[in-house]
Amino acid sequence: MNRLPKVIAGLALLLASVAARPDTVLAQAAPSRGQLLYGTHCIACHDARLHWRDQRRAVDWPTLRAWVRHWQGAEQLRWSDDDIDEVARHLNDTIYRFASPAAPRG
């Protein structure tokens, strides 16, 4: 029995579903710069338990950004202000949910 028509039909359905939702595919494929920096330089010591503890030190957007600045300095990472903002924004978007100033996203 020839399976080729079924395989072609299955691939066509798969491609149609991806074409219908490109935002979902792209969102999963492209981590933000902040997520990449945090995953590369911070996650080894700062896992989710640190951010969820009862007495966390970041209590609003300015203190979250200040802590990111502090730790990048302590680790001598030499991040730019944009890098600090991106990591703070990643943490805020995924964990803290503080009101933050609007910033252009690349």
TORROSE-498607 format. One record per residue (C-alpha): residue number from 1; chain; x, y, z. Coordinates in pm, whole numbers. Each point is the difference from the previous one (the first is absolute). Example, Ala and Ser with C-alpha at 12.3 -4.5 7.8 and 13.67 -1.06 7.14 Angstrom:
<recs>
<rec i="1" ch="A" c1="1230" c2="-450" c3="780"/>
<rec i="2" ch="A" c1="137" c2="344" c3="-66"/>
</recs>
This chain:
<recs>
<rec i="1" ch="A" c1="0" c2="0" c3="0"/>
<rec i="2" ch="A" c1="137" c2="341" c3="-92"/>
<rec i="3" ch="A" c1="25" c2="232" c3="302"/>
<rec i="4" ch="A" c1="130" c2="299" c3="-192"/>
<rec i="5" ch="A" c1="-340" c2="172" c3="-45"/>
<rec i="6" ch="A" c1="-70" c2="-28" c3="375"/>
<rec i="7" ch="A" c1="347" c2="132" c3="88"/>
<rec i="8" ch="A" c1="-43" c2="293" c3="-238"/>
<rec i="9" ch="A" c1="-346" c2="76" c3="142"/>
<rec i="10" ch="A" c1="138" c2="-14" c3="356"/>
<rec i="11" ch="A" c1="285" c2="237" c3="-86"/>
<rec i="12" ch="A" c1="-243" c2="237" c3="-169"/>
<rec i="13" ch="A" c1="-215" c2="10" c3="316"/>
<rec i="14" ch="A" c1="307" c2="59" c3="216"/>
<rec i="15" ch="A" c1="119" c2="286" c3="-220"/>
<rec i="16" ch="A" c1="-348" c2="151" c3="-6"/>
<rec i="17" ch="A" c1="-19" c2="-5" c3="380"/>
<rec i="18" ch="A" c1="342" c2="166" c3="31"/>
<rec i="19" ch="A" c1="-97" c2="262" c3="-258"/>
<rec i="20" ch="A" c1="-321" c2="72" c3="190"/>
<rec i="21" ch="A" c1="190" c2="71" c3="326"/>
<rec i="22" ch="A" c1="346" c2="138" c3="-88"/>
<rec i="23" ch="A" c1="6" c2="214" c3="316"/>
<rec i="24" ch="A" c1="-11" c2="-311" c3="219"/>
<rec i="25" ch="A" c1="282" c2="-171" c3="-186"/>
<rec i="26" ch="A" c1="218" c2="312" c3="3"/>
<rec i="27" ch="A" c1="-67" c2="71" c3="367"/>
<rec i="28" ch="A" c1="121" c2="-346" c3="96"/>
<rec i="29" ch="A" c1="303" c2="11" c3="-229"/>
<rec i="30" ch="A" c1="147" c2="339" c3="91"/>
<rec i="31" ch="A" c1="86" c2="70" c3="365"/>
<rec i="32" ch="A" c1="47" c2="365" c3="93"/>
<rec i="33" ch="A" c1="344" c2="152" c3="55"/>
<rec i="34" ch="A" c1="-84" c2="32" c3="370"/>
<rec i="35" ch="A" c1="-90" c2="-368" c3="23"/>
<rec i="36" ch="A" c1="325" c2="-97" c3="-174"/>
<rec i="37" ch="A" c1="214" c2="220" c3="225"/>
<rec i="38" ch="A" c1="-175" c2="-123" c3="313"/>
<rec i="39" ch="A" c1="25" c2="-363" c3="-109"/>
<rec i="40" ch="A" c1="367" c2="36" c3="-81"/>
<rec i="41" ch="A" c1="122" c2="203" c3="297"/>
<rec i="42" ch="A" c1="-252" c2="-19" c3="284"/>
<rec i="43" ch="A" c1="-207" c2="-317" c3="14"/>
<rec i="44" ch="A" c1="277" c2="-209" c3="157"/>
<rec i="45" ch="A" c1="-40" c2="194" c3="328"/>
<rec i="46" ch="A" c1="-340" c2="165" c3="-44"/>
<rec i="47" ch="A" c1="-260" c2="-265" c3="-67"/>
<rec i="48" ch="A" c1="-374" c2="63" c3="32"/>
<rec i="49" ch="A" c1="0" c2="-71" c3="376"/>
<rec i="50" ch="A" c1="206" c2="314" c3="59"/>
<rec i="51" ch="A" c1="-254" c2="217" c3="-178"/>
<rec i="52" ch="A" c1="-303" c2="-158" c3="163"/>
<rec i="53" ch="A" c1="122" c2="9" c3="362"/>
<rec i="54" ch="A" c1="-208" c2="194" c3="251"/>
<rec i="55" ch="A" c1="265" c2="261" c3="81"/>
<rec i="56" ch="A" c1="125" c2="82" c3="-348"/>
<rec i="57" ch="A" c1="188" c2="325" c3="-31"/>
<rec i="58" ch="A" c1="-151" c2="120" c3="-328"/>
<rec i="59" ch="A" c1="-326" c2="167" c3="96"/>
<rec i="60" ch="A" c1="-64" c2="216" c3="-309"/>
<rec i="61" ch="A" c1="144" c2="75" c3="-345"/>
<rec i="62" ch="A" c1="276" c2="239" c3="121"/>
<rec i="63" ch="A" c1="130" c2="-244" c3="263"/>
<rec i="64" ch="A" c1="-16" c2="-292" c3="-244"/>
<rec i="65" ch="A" c1="207" c2="196" c3="-249"/>
<rec i="66" ch="A" c1="239" c2="108" c3="277"/>
<rec i="67" ch="A" c1="55" c2="-363" c3="106"/>
<rec i="68" ch="A" c1="70" c2="-106" c3="-357"/>
<rec i="69" ch="A" c1="250" c2="288" c3="-26"/>
<rec i="70" ch="A" c1="157" c2="-99" c3="333"/>
<rec i="71" ch="A" c1="50" c2="-367" c3="-88"/>
<rec i="72" ch="A" c1="132" c2="63" c3="-349"/>
<rec i="73" ch="A" c1="255" c2="232" c3="162"/>
<rec i="74" ch="A" c1="88" c2="-250" c3="272"/>
<rec i="75" ch="A" c1="59" c2="-262" c3="-271"/>
<rec i="76" ch="A" c1="189" c2="252" c3="-217"/>
<rec i="77" ch="A" c1="-220" c2="-68" c3="-300"/>
<rec i="78" ch="A" c1="29" c2="354" c3="-140"/>
<rec i="79" ch="A" c1="-357" c2="8" c3="-126"/>
<rec i="80" ch="A" c1="-133" c2="312" c3="-169"/>
<rec i="81" ch="A" c1="-303" c2="183" c3="135"/>
<rec i="82" ch="A" c1="-201" c2="-171" c3="-276"/>
<rec i="83" ch="A" c1="121" c2="-343" c3="116"/>
<rec i="84" ch="A" c1="-98" c2="82" c3="359"/>
<rec i="85" ch="A" c1="-342" c2="115" c3="-118"/>
<rec i="86" ch="A" c1="-48" c2="-316" c3="-209"/>
<rec i="87" ch="A" c1="85" c2="-233" c3="290"/>
<rec i="88" ch="A" c1="-218" c2="199" c3="241"/>
<rec i="89" ch="A" c1="-282" c2="-6" c3="-256"/>
<rec i="90" ch="A" c1="38" c2="-377" c3="-46"/>
<rec i="91" ch="A" c1="-23" c2="-53" c3="377"/>
<rec i="92" ch="A" c1="-291" c2="239" c3="26"/>
<rec i="93" ch="A" c1="-190" c2="-160" c3="-288"/>
<rec i="94" ch="A" c1="52" c2="-354" c3="128"/>
<rec i="95" ch="A" c1="-4" c2="38" c3="379"/>
<rec i="96" ch="A" c1="-55" c2="336" c3="167"/>
<rec i="97" ch="A" c1="-264" c2="182" c3="-208"/>
<rec i="98" ch="A" c1="83" c2="348" c3="137"/>
<rec i="99" ch="A" c1="-118" c2="310" c3="-182"/>
<rec i="100" ch="A" c1="292" c2="91" c3="-226"/>
<rec i="101" ch="A" c1="69" c2="284" c3="-238"/>
<rec i="102" ch="A" c1="-82" c2="-68" c3="-362"/>
<rec i="103" ch="A" c1="303" c2="-76" c3="-212"/>
<rec i="104" ch="A" c1="44" c2="-78" c3="-366"/>
<rec i="105" ch="A" c1="34" c2="-370" c3="-71"/>
<rec i="106" ch="A" c1="227" c2="-127" c3="-271"/>
</recs>
